Amino acid sequence: MPWIGCFIDLFMPSQVIGIMTLILLLLFALFVWIVSVLILILRIILVELGVQGAQVMNLTRIYSLDKGAKSRLNTDFMVSTFFGGTYGSTLNSYLWSIGQWTC
């Protein structure tokens, strides 16, 4: 989605994060309304748009900190991202073992 970078250049960082958050909230609102394959496809597109937009925006913000340290900043950013995903998955598995919810 190369147009995400062009979209991000048009707005302030806080505005982009706000827009991406609204997109992800819309996704969660659609989560309970699964009646067709079309809704599923729309949810997939919204997840991709929200996550990619936030990812590019956050990378833009950290690259502006120090021009000479891009590889170190990228390493820190990606390690933090993967750590957050691992922590979220572990927490989700633990909570599911307690609640065992179903859709």
Steps between C-alpha positions, in 0.01 A plus 500: 500500500740772386224764505500484883828696503351772278190512723715539810694790349175701474420502873659554841616183683231524767231536232618189316512295820147624579372404155659155522352452847155587368544249219594228749203592722274465197653159449406396853147628444480277191634205699157414640337539159635200309225407257681472169832454330484864392508616865795270562688649204419852620636415845823365351546819297434718807751306712763537229431871458502574873809299586706606197409866548597495865820308422614747231408798719697367796802424280483853359499640853797296623706565185467872565677461837853437372588480130824311566348226714231360270611137527520511880163676525344251259641210703358642822166566333467151352613324819242702694233418242569127513522505880162673516347242264645215704377650825152560352477144368611354832252713692223407257574128540497532878173693503341251259602211729309676780192619306486260203273729302360406162364702210 
